[in-house]
Amino acid sequence: MEQQKIPLKTTLSRFAHAIGHFAASEVGWKAKLMFVALVGLLGGVNGLNVLNSYVGRNFMTAITQRDNEEFIRQALFYVGVFAGSTVVAVIARFAEERLALLWREFVTRRAIGFYLADATYYRLDASSELANPDQRIAEDLRTFTVMTLSFVLMGLNSSFTVIAFSGVLWSISPLLFIVAVSYAACGSYLTIVLGRPLVNLNYNQLDKEASFRFGLIHIRENAEAIMLTGSQERQKSRLQEQLNELIANFRVITAVNRNVGFFTTGYGWLIQIIPILIIAPAFMRGDIAFGVVTQSAMAFSTMVAAFSLIITQFQSLSNFAAVVARLSSLMSAIEHAQVRVGGSVEIGETEGRLDFDRLTLLSPHTGEILLKDLSISIAPGSNVLVTGPNEAARTTLFRATGGVSVAGSGHILRPRSGNILFLAQQPYLPPGTLREALVPPSRESETGDERLREMLHDLDLDHVLARAGGLDTPQDWESLLSLDDRRLLVFVYTLLAAPQFAFLDRIDSTLGSDRARRCLGLLSRNSIAYLVNSETKAVADLCEAVLECAEDGSWTWVETRPDVQLTPQS
């Protein structure tokens, strides 16, 4: 897989916009209150930490001075500070998780809305310009919300810690304060230099992991076809190649992690000894009590840790940067898909008619003309057979009328959404109950159980009701029912939706001539006009006109019932 480049400026801009949209949303007020409460809790935690450093100093001094009464008093203070710190820290963690959950819900709903709007999901899949949009919405958004909030709070907490302990450290030794700041600054710079490659490496690793997982899912979903075609070795080779890419990229990640680890581990060890080396001589001279030594060690390590956020969190930061970049790529692809026009065929909506005006369709592979200058107008109640030897032209006309991006020119004017339905050769029934599969949302209140059972009986589908366990038992229809049964259930859905037009793709070859004629008769009895894409003229007697597509892209229009107003446009 080609290595991905991360557009830093665009990514940062999108990151800022994501936070801004959340703050300005309908739940923004709640999020702001929770965030303010979190800031207050973090301030409380740091105040208790400073208090703890003084209690610890007095506690250790009491031990060295063998002052039993002071020892007991400071021990009680210690317990009280620890108890207070525990309560505040737990509440802060709870508030952080709830705020992250609120944000995740908001951005995920928003992403789903963008993804499903105007068939964006289809355009992304057709263009193949974005890998694994599903993973980015489900997993990357969760990681983004949790880690963003975590890093923001860590940054605030570090700022509070630096402010709180700067005074403590300066009062002990100005030199120790200067060393802490310089040490953390140099460490942060070197960590960034050593670990910079991790951002791109982690970005690519997420894609490679997702591709490998998709390959495994593909085998599971197509197990029977793979077994029957004997293509196990090809699938094995494909998975092995994906695994090799995944492992090779991760080897580079571990090598970079090793180099960063050498530095950060040594950096962490030195923090423990530096304050002792600076403060111990003063204690040996008798200038300070022993408790000051322990307090300086605590203050130094705490302040350096606050300054060293990049060092201690670099692994997480590099993963987070990759996630933000992947989400930025997702939004870019969605925006591109929403404004991109896949072909130059223009589709509009009108009331009551289906018009094709100078419609020319081209092969997406060779660019040759499949259908040239088609201009016809089909009135409501008119049935049309689309036939002829040019199967590619017929199929592309079906796809173009359905709104699929195809190459070509001209105009298609079709009824508004809901007034025209498309029955593809390969049916689709989303997982759910039989009632949900059969009844359009707009017809739920007017479609009773008896009506559903009657329609299933009319199409010899009583066995489907039994296999489904009734009308309200969730099922996975693809694994439960045969292809023919699923096709007929989609047909029942069409009858109940009662559109003005139904465009059926090769219904006679998929259901057989007798059953196809029976289904078309049901459409007519329910006042649903239909267009039938068919290889033969077996159902021509049921139609008012025949559109025949020739191999050279030309077409002929024959009206079989002159009494019906159904003519080509001039």
C-alpha positions as CSV (number, residue, x, y, z in Angstrom):
1,M,0.0,0.0,0.0
2,E,1.2,3.5,-0.8
3,Q,2.4,5.5,2.2
4,Q,0.1,8.2,3.2
5,K,1.0,11.9,3.5
6,I,-0.7,13.8,6.3
7,P,-1.8,17.3,5.4
8,L,-0.9,19.0,8.7
9,K,-2.5,22.4,8.1
10,T,-5.8,21.0,6.9
11,T,-5.8,18.4,9.7
12,L,-5.3,21.0,12.4
13,S,-8.0,23.2,10.8
14,R,-10.5,20.3,10.9
15,F,-9.5,19.5,14.4
16,A,-10.3,23.0,15.5
17,H,-13.6,23.0,13.6
18,A,-14.6,19.7,15.2
19,I,-14.2,21.2,18.7
20,G,-16.0,24.4,17.6
21,H,-19.0,22.5,16.1
22,F,-19.4,20.6,19.4
23,A,-19.2,23.7,21.5
24,A,-21.8,25.4,19.4
25,S,-24.2,22.4,19.2
26,E,-27.4,21.8,21.0
27,V,-25.5,19.9,23.7
28,G,-22.7,22.4,23.8
29,W,-24.0,24.1,26.9
30,K,-23.9,20.8,28.8
31,A,-20.4,20.1,27.5
32,K,-19.2,23.5,28.6
33,L,-20.6,23.1,32.1
34,M,-18.9,19.7,32.4
35,F,-15.6,21.1,31.1
36,V,-15.7,24.0,33.6
37,A,-16.4,21.5,36.4
38,L,-13.5,19.4,35.2
39,V,-11.2,22.4,35.2
40,G,-12.2,23.2,38.8
41,L,-11.6,19.6,39.8
42,L,-8.2,19.6,38.2
43,G,-7.4,22.8,40.2
44,G,-8.5,21.0,43.3
45,V,-6.3,18.0,42.6
46,N,-3.3,20.2,42.1
47,G,-4.0,22.2,45.3
48,L,-4.2,19.0,47.2
49,N,-0.9,17.9,45.7
50,V,0.8,21.0,46.8
51,L,-0.6,20.6,50.3
52,N,0.5,17.0,50.2
53,S,4.1,18.1,49.5
54,Y,4.2,20.3,52.7
55,V,2.5,17.6,54.7
56,G,5.1,15.1,53.4
57,R,7.9,17.4,54.3
58,N,6.7,17.9,57.8
59,F,6.0,14.2,58.2
60,M,9.6,13.2,57.1
61,T,11.1,16.0,59.4
62,A,9.1,14.7,62.4
63,I,10.6,11.2,61.7
64,T,14.1,12.5,61.6
65,Q,13.6,14.5,64.8
66,R,11.9,11.6,66.5
67,D,8.9,13.9,67.4
68,N,6.2,11.3,68.1
69,E,3.4,13.9,68.7
70,E,4.1,15.8,65.4
71,F,4.5,12.4,63.6
72,I,1.0,11.4,64.6
73,R,-0.5,14.8,63.7
74,Q,1.2,14.8,60.2
75,A,0.1,11.2,59.6
76,L,-3.5,12.2,60.2
77,F,-3.1,15.2,57.8
78,Y,-1.6,12.7,55.3
79,V,-4.7,10.5,55.5
80,G,-7.0,13.4,55.2
81,V,-5.2,14.8,52.1
82,F,-5.1,11.3,50.5
83,A,-8.8,10.8,51.1
84,G,-9.7,14.2,49.6
85,S,-7.4,13.6,46.6
86,T,-9.1,10.2,46.0
87,V,-12.6,11.7,46.0
88,V,-11.7,14.6,43.7
89,A,-9.7,12.4,41.3
90,V,-12.4,9.8,41.0
91,I,-15.1,12.4,40.3
92,A,-12.8,14.1,37.8
93,R,-12.3,10.8,36.0
94,F,-16.1,10.1,35.9
95,A,-16.8,13.6,34.5
96,E,-14.1,13.2,31.9
97,E,-15.6,9.9,30.7
98,R,-19.1,11.3,30.5
99,L,-17.9,14.3,28.6
100,A,-16.0,12.1,26.2
101,L,-19.2,9.9,25.7
102,L,-21.3,13.0,25.0
103,W,-18.8,14.2,22.5
104,R,-18.5,10.8,20.8
105,E,-22.3,10.6,20.5
106,F,-22.5,14.0,18.9
107,V,-19.7,13.6,16.3
108,T,-20.7,10.0,15.4
109,R,-24.3,11.0,14.7
110,R,-23.0,13.9,12.7
111,A,-20.6,11.7,10.7
112,I,-23.3,9.2,10.0
113,G,-25.5,12.0,8.7
114,F,-22.8,13.1,6.3
115,Y,-21.9,9.6,5.3
116,L,-25.5,8.6,4.4
117,A,-26.5,12.0,2.9
118,D,-27.0,12.1,-0.9
119,A,-25.6,8.6,-1.4
120,T,-22.2,9.7,-0.2
121,Y,-21.5,6.2,1.0
122,Y,-22.0,4.9,-2.5
123,R,-19.8,7.5,-4.1
124,L,-17.0,6.8,-1.6
125,D,-17.2,3.1,-2.4
126,A,-17.4,3.6,-6.1
127,S,-14.4,6.0,-6.2
128,S,-12.2,3.8,-3.9
129,E,-10.4,6.9,-2.8
130,L,-10.8,6.2,0.9
131,A,-10.0,3.0,2.7
132,N,-12.2,1.7,5.5
133,P,-14.6,4.6,6.2
134,D,-16.6,2.3,8.5
135,Q,-13.6,1.8,10.8
136,R,-12.9,5.6,10.8
137,I,-16.5,6.3,11.9
138,A,-16.8,3.5,14.5
139,E,-13.3,3.3,16.0
140,D,-11.3,6.4,15.0
141,L,-14.1,8.7,16.2
142,R,-14.2,7.0,19.6
143,T,-10.4,7.3,19.9
144,F,-10.5,10.9,18.7
145,T,-13.0,12.0,21.3
146,V,-11.5,10.1,24.2
147,M,-7.9,11.1,23.4
148,T,-8.6,14.7,22.6
149,L,-10.3,15.3,25.9
150,S,-7.6,13.4,27.7
151,F,-4.8,15.4,26.2
152,V,-6.6,18.7,26.7
153,L,-7.1,17.9,30.3
154,M,-3.5,16.6,30.7
155,G,-2.3,19.9,29.2
156,L,-4.4,21.9,31.6
157,N,-3.3,19.7,34.5
158,S,0.3,20.1,33.5
159,S,-0.1,23.9,33.4
160,F,-1.7,23.9,36.8
161,T,1.0,21.7,38.1
162,V,3.8,24.0,36.7
163,I,2.1,27.0,38.3
164,A,1.5,25.3,41.6
165,F,5.0,23.8,42.0
166,S,7.1,26.6,40.5
167,G,6.7,28.6,43.7
168,V,7.5,25.5,45.8
169,L,10.6,24.7,43.8
170,W,11.8,28.3,43.6
171,S,11.5,28.7,47.3
172,I,13.7,25.6,47.9
173,S,16.3,26.5,45.2
174,P,16.2,28.8,42.2
175,L,18.9,26.7,40.6
176,L,16.7,23.6,40.9
177,F,13.8,25.4,39.2
178,I,16.1,26.5,36.3
179,V,17.5,22.9,35.9
180,A,13.9,21.5,35.8
181,V,12.8,23.8,33.1
182,S,15.9,23.3,31.0
183,Y,15.9,19.6,31.4
184,A,12.3,19.2,30.3
185,A,12.7,21.5,27.3
186,C,15.8,19.7,26.0
187,G,14.1,16.3,26.6
188,S,10.9,17.3,24.7
189,Y,12.9,18.6,21.7
190,L,15.0,15.4,21.4
191,T,11.9,13.2,21.8
192,I,10.1,15.0,18.9
193,V,13.2,14.6,16.7
194,L,13.6,10.9,17.5
195,G,9.9,10.0,17.3
196,R,8.6,12.2,14.4
197,P,8.4,9.3,12.0
198,L,5.8,7.5,14.2
199,V,3.0,9.8,13.1
200,N,3.0,8.6,9.5
201,L,3.9,5.1,10.5
202,N,0.9,4.8,12.9
203,Y,-1.3,6.3,10.2
204,N,-0.4,3.6,7.8
205,Q,-0.5,0.9,10.4
206,L,-4.2,1.6,11.1
207,D,-5.0,1.3,7.4
208,K,-3.0,-2.0,7.1
209,E,-4.7,-3.5,10.1
210,A,-8.1,-2.6,8.7
211,S,-7.3,-4.0,5.3
212,F,-6.2,-7.3,6.9
213,R,-9.3,-7.5,9.0
214,F,-11.5,-6.8,5.9
215,G,-9.8,-9.6,4.1
216,L,-10.7,-12.0,6.9
217,I,-14.3,-10.7,6.9
218,H,-14.5,-11.2,3.1
219,I,-13.6,-14.8,3.5
220,R,-16.2,-15.4,6.2
221,E,-18.9,-13.7,4.2
222,N,-18.0,-15.6,1.0
223,A,-17.0,-18.9,2.5
224,E,-19.3,-21.1,0.3
225,A,-18.3,-19.3,-3.0
226,I,-14.6,-19.6,-2.1
227,M,-14.9,-23.3,-1.4
228,L,-16.9,-24.0,-4.5
229,T,-14.5,-22.1,-6.8
230,G,-11.4,-23.6,-5.1
231,S,-9.9,-20.2,-4.6
232,Q,-8.6,-20.8,-1.1
233,E,-4.9,-20.5,-2.2
234,R,-5.6,-17.2,-3.9
235,Q,-7.3,-15.9,-0.8
236,K,-4.4,-17.2,1.4
237,S,-1.9,-15.5,-0.8
238,R,-3.8,-12.2,-0.6
239,L,-4.0,-12.4,3.2
240,Q,-0.4,-13.3,3.5
241,E,0.6,-10.3,1.4
242,Q,-1.6,-8.0,3.6
243,L,0.0,-9.6,6.7
244,N,3.5,-9.1,5.4
245,E,2.8,-5.4,4.8
246,L,1.3,-5.0,8.2
247,I,4.3,-6.8,9.9
248,A,6.9,-4.8,7.9
249,N,5.3,-1.5,8.8
250,F,5.1,-2.5,12.5
251,R,8.7,-3.6,12.5
252,V,9.7,0.0,11.6
253,I,7.4,1.3,14.3
254,T,9.1,-1.0,16.9
255,A,12.6,0.2,15.7
256,V,11.6,3.9,16.2
257,N,10.0,3.0,19.6
258,R,13.3,1.4,20.6
259,N,15.2,4.5,19.8
260,V,12.7,6.7,21.6
261,G,12.6,4.3,24.5
262,F,16.3,4.4,25.1
263,F,16.1,8.2,25.5
264,T,12.9,8.5,27.5
265,T,13.8,5.7,29.9
266,G,17.2,7.2,30.7
267,Y,15.4,10.6,31.0
268,G,13.0,9.2,33.5
269,W,15.8,7.7,35.7
270,L,17.8,10.9,35.9
271,I,14.8,12.8,37.2
272,Q,15.1,10.8,40.5
273,I,18.8,11.7,41.1
274,I,19.1,15.3,39.9
275,P,17.3,17.1,42.7
276,I,19.1,15.0,45.3
277,L,22.5,15.9,43.8
278,I,21.6,19.6,44.0
279,I,19.9,19.8,47.4
280,A,21.9,17.1,49.4
281,P,24.9,19.4,50.0
282,A,22.7,22.0,51.7
283,F,21.3,19.3,54.0
284,M,24.8,18.0,54.8
285,R,25.8,21.6,55.7
286,G,22.9,21.7,58.1
287,D,21.2,24.5,56.1
288,I,17.9,22.6,55.6
289,A,15.9,19.9,57.3
290,F,15.7,16.4,55.8
291,G,12.0,16.9,54.9
292,V,13.0,19.6,52.5
293,V,15.2,17.1,50.6
294,T,12.2,14.8,50.1
295,Q,9.9,17.7,49.2
296,S,12.4,19.0,46.6
297,A,12.6,15.5,45.1
298,M,8.8,15.3,44.9
299,A,8.4,18.9,43.5
300,F,11.1,18.5,41.0
301,S,9.8,15.2,39.6
302,T,6.2,16.5,39.6
303,M,7.2,19.7,37.8
304,V,9.5,18.0,35.3
305,A,6.7,15.5,34.5
306,A,4.3,18.3,33.9
307,F,6.8,20.0,31.5
308,S,7.6,16.6,29.9
309,L,4.1,15.8,28.7
310,I,5.4,15.3,25.1
311,I,8.0,12.9,26.3
312,T,5.8,10.8,28.5
313,Q,2.9,10.7,26.1
314,F,4.7,10.7,22.8
315,Q,3.5,7.2,21.8
316,S,-0.1,8.1,22.5
317,L,0.4,11.5,20.8
318,S,1.7,9.9,17.6
319,N,-1.3,7.5,17.5
320,F,-3.6,10.4,18.2
321,A,-2.1,12.4,15.4
322,A,-2.6,9.5,13.0
323,V,-6.3,9.2,14.1
324,V,-6.9,12.9,13.6
325,A,-5.3,12.7,10.1
326,R,-7.5,9.7,9.2
327,L,-10.6,11.5,10.3
328,S,-9.5,14.6,8.3
329,S,-9.1,12.3,5.3
330,L,-12.6,11.0,5.9
331,M,-14.2,14.4,5.9
332,S,-12.2,15.5,2.8
333,A,-13.4,12.4,1.0
334,I,-17.0,13.0,2.1
335,E,-16.9,16.7,1.0
336,H,-15.3,15.6,-2.3
337,A,-18.0,13.0,-2.9
338,Q,-20.8,15.4,-2.1
339,V,-19.6,18.0,-4.7
340,R,-18.2,15.6,-7.2
341,V,-20.3,14.8,-10.3
342,G,-19.4,11.2,-11.4
343,G,-20.8,11.7,-14.9
344,S,-22.3,14.6,-16.8
345,V,-25.8,13.1,-16.8
346,E,-28.1,15.6,-15.0
347,I,-31.0,14.2,-12.9
348,G,-33.9,16.3,-11.8
349,E,-37.3,15.6,-10.2
350,T,-40.8,16.4,-11.3
351,E,-44.3,15.3,-10.6
352,G,-45.9,12.4,-12.5
353,R,-43.6,11.7,-15.5
354,L,-40.4,10.0,-16.4
355,D,-38.5,11.9,-19.1
356,F,-35.2,11.2,-20.9
357,D,-33.9,14.2,-22.8
358,R,-31.0,13.7,-25.3
359,L,-29.6,11.1,-23.0
360,T,-26.3,9.6,-24.1
361,L,-24.6,6.9,-22.0
362,L,-21.0,5.8,-22.3
363,S,-19.1,2.7,-21.3
364,P,-17.0,3.5,-18.2
365,H,-14.2,1.2,-19.4
366,T,-13.9,2.0,-23.1
367,G,-15.8,5.3,-23.5
368,E,-17.8,3.9,-26.4
369,I,-21.4,5.0,-26.8
370,L,-23.9,2.6,-25.3
371,L,-27.0,4.6,-25.9
372,K,-27.2,7.7,-28.0
373,D,-29.6,10.7,-27.7
374,L,-32.5,8.9,-26.0
375,S,-35.5,11.3,-25.8
376,I,-38.7,9.9,-24.6
377,S,-41.4,10.8,-22.1
378,I,-43.3,8.2,-20.1
379,A,-46.6,9.2,-18.5
380,P,-48.0,7.7,-15.3
381,G,-49.8,4.4,-15.8
382,S,-47.7,3.5,-18.8
383,N,-45.7,0.3,-18.9
384,V,-42.5,0.0,-21.0
385,L,-40.4,-2.9,-21.9
386,V,-36.7,-2.1,-22.3
387,T,-35.1,-4.8,-24.4
388,G,-32.6,-5.4,-27.3
389,P,-29.2,-7.0,-27.8
390,N,-27.3,-4.2,-26.0
391,E,-27.4,-5.5,-22.4
392,A,-24.8,-2.9,-21.3
393,A,-27.0,0.0,-22.5
394,R,-30.1,-1.4,-20.8
395,T,-28.3,-2.0,-17.5
396,T,-26.6,1.4,-17.6
397,L,-30.0,3.1,-18.3
398,F,-31.4,1.3,-15.2
399,R,-28.4,2.5,-13.1
400,A,-28.5,6.1,-14.4
401,T,-32.2,6.4,-13.8
402,G,-31.7,5.2,-10.3
403,G,-29.1,7.9,-9.6
404,V,-25.9,5.9,-10.0
405,S,-23.1,8.0,-11.4
406,V,-22.5,7.0,-15.0
407,A,-20.5,8.6,-17.8
408,G,-22.5,10.4,-20.5
409,S,-24.6,13.5,-21.1
410,G,-28.2,14.6,-21.2
411,H,-31.0,14.9,-18.7
412,I,-33.2,12.5,-16.7
413,L,-36.3,13.9,-15.1
414,R,-37.9,11.4,-12.8
415,P,-40.7,11.4,-10.1
416,R,-39.7,12.6,-6.6
417,S,-38.2,10.2,-4.1
418,G,-40.7,7.6,-3.0
419,N,-42.7,7.8,-6.3
420,I,-40.2,5.7,-8.2
421,L,-38.6,2.5,-6.9
422,F,-35.8,0.3,-8.5
423,L,-35.8,-3.5,-8.2
424,A,-32.3,-4.6,-8.9
425,Q,-31.5,-8.2,-10.0
426,Q,-29.7,-8.7,-6.7
427,P,-32.2,-7.9,-4.0
428,Y,-31.3,-6.1,-0.7
429,L,-33.1,-6.6,2.5
430,P,-31.6,-5.0,5.6
431,P,-31.4,-7.2,8.7
432,G,-34.5,-6.7,10.9
433,T,-38.0,-8.0,11.3
434,L,-40.2,-9.2,8.5
435,R,-42.5,-6.3,9.1
436,E,-39.6,-3.9,8.7
437,A,-38.5,-5.7,5.5
438,L,-42.0,-5.5,4.0
439,V,-43.6,-2.2,5.2
440,P,-42.2,1.2,4.1
441,P,-41.9,3.6,7.1
442,S,-44.6,5.9,5.6
443,R,-47.1,3.0,5.4
444,E,-46.7,1.5,8.9
445,S,-49.9,2.9,10.4
446,E,-52.1,1.7,7.5
447,T,-50.7,-1.8,7.0
448,G,-52.1,-4.4,9.3
449,D,-51.0,-8.0,9.9
450,E,-53.8,-9.5,7.8
451,R,-52.7,-7.4,4.8
452,L,-49.2,-8.6,5.1
453,R,-50.2,-12.3,5.4
454,E,-52.5,-11.9,2.4
455,M,-49.7,-10.5,0.2
456,L,-47.3,-13.2,1.3
457,H,-49.9,-15.8,0.5
458,D,-50.6,-14.3,-3.0
459,L,-46.9,-14.8,-3.9
460,D,-46.6,-18.3,-2.3
461,L,-44.5,-17.0,0.5
462,D,-46.3,-18.5,3.5
463,H,-43.2,-20.5,4.3
464,V,-41.2,-17.3,4.7
465,L,-43.5,-16.2,7.5
466,A,-42.9,-19.5,9.3
467,R,-39.2,-19.5,8.8
468,A,-39.0,-15.9,10.0
469,G,-40.7,-16.8,13.3
470,G,-43.5,-14.3,12.7
471,L,-43.6,-10.7,11.6
472,D,-41.6,-9.2,14.5
473,T,-38.6,-11.5,15.0
474,P,-35.3,-9.9,13.8
475,Q,-33.5,-12.0,11.2
476,D,-30.5,-11.9,8.8
477,W,-32.4,-12.4,5.5
478,E,-29.4,-13.2,3.4
479,S,-28.5,-16.3,5.4
480,L,-32.1,-17.3,6.2
481,L,-33.9,-17.1,2.8
482,S,-33.2,-18.1,-0.8
483,L,-32.4,-15.6,-3.5
484,D,-35.9,-16.0,-5.1
485,D,-37.6,-15.5,-1.8
486,R,-35.7,-12.3,-1.1
487,R,-36.6,-11.0,-4.6
488,L,-40.2,-11.6,-3.9
489,L,-40.1,-9.9,-0.5
490,V,-38.6,-6.8,-2.2
491,F,-41.5,-7.0,-4.7
492,V,-44.0,-7.1,-1.8
493,Y,-42.3,-4.0,-0.3
494,T,-42.8,-2.3,-3.7
495,L,-46.5,-3.1,-3.8
496,L,-47.0,-1.7,-0.3
497,A,-44.9,1.4,-1.1
498,A,-47.2,2.1,-4.1
499,P,-44.9,4.3,-6.1
500,Q,-46.0,5.8,-9.4
501,F,-43.2,3.9,-11.3
502,A,-41.2,0.7,-10.7
503,F,-38.1,0.0,-12.7
504,L,-37.4,-3.7,-12.7
505,D,-34.1,-5.2,-13.8
506,R,-34.3,-8.6,-15.6
507,I,-37.3,-9.8,-13.5
508,D,-38.2,-12.5,-16.1
509,S,-34.7,-14.1,-16.0
510,T,-34.5,-14.0,-12.2
511,L,-38.0,-15.2,-11.4
512,G,-39.0,-17.0,-14.6
513,S,-41.5,-15.9,-17.2
514,D,-44.7,-17.1,-15.5
515,R,-43.9,-15.6,-12.1
516,A,-42.7,-12.4,-13.7
517,R,-46.0,-12.0,-15.5
518,R,-47.8,-12.7,-12.3
519,C,-45.8,-10.0,-10.5
520,L,-46.3,-7.4,-13.3
521,G,-50.0,-8.1,-13.2
522,L,-50.0,-7.3,-9.5
523,L,-48.3,-4.0,-10.2
524,S,-50.9,-3.1,-12.8
525,R,-53.8,-4.0,-10.4
526,N,-52.2,-1.7,-7.8
527,S,-51.9,1.2,-10.4
528,I,-48.1,1.1,-10.4
529,A,-46.5,1.7,-13.8
530,Y,-43.4,-0.2,-14.6
531,L,-40.4,-0.3,-16.8
532,V,-38.9,-3.8,-17.3
533,N,-35.3,-4.3,-18.4
534,S,-35.4,-7.7,-20.1
535,E,-33.4,-9.7,-22.6
536,T,-36.5,-11.1,-24.3
537,K,-39.9,-9.8,-25.3
538,A,-41.8,-12.4,-23.2
539,V,-43.7,-9.7,-21.4
540,A,-44.1,-7.3,-24.3
541,D,-47.9,-7.9,-24.5
542,L,-48.2,-6.5,-21.0
543,C,-46.6,-3.2,-22.0
544,E,-47.8,-0.1,-23.9
545,A,-44.4,0.5,-25.6
546,V,-41.1,-1.2,-26.3
547,L,-37.7,0.6,-26.1
548,E,-35.2,-1.5,-28.0
549,C,-31.4,-0.8,-27.6
550,A,-29.2,-1.8,-30.5
551,E,-25.5,-2.7,-30.3
552,D,-24.4,0.5,-32.1
553,G,-26.1,2.7,-29.5
554,S,-29.1,3.5,-31.5
555,W,-32.6,2.8,-30.2
556,T,-36.1,2.3,-31.5
557,W,-39.4,3.1,-29.9
558,V,-42.5,1.1,-30.7
559,E,-45.9,1.8,-29.2
560,T,-47.9,-1.4,-28.9
561,R,-51.0,0.5,-27.8
562,P,-51.5,3.7,-29.8
563,D,-54.4,4.7,-27.6
564,V,-52.0,5.5,-24.8
565,Q,-50.2,8.9,-24.8
566,L,-46.6,7.7,-24.7
567,T,-44.4,9.2,-27.4
568,P,-40.8,10.2,-27.9
569,Q,-40.0,13.8,-27.3
570,S,-39.3,16.0,-30.3
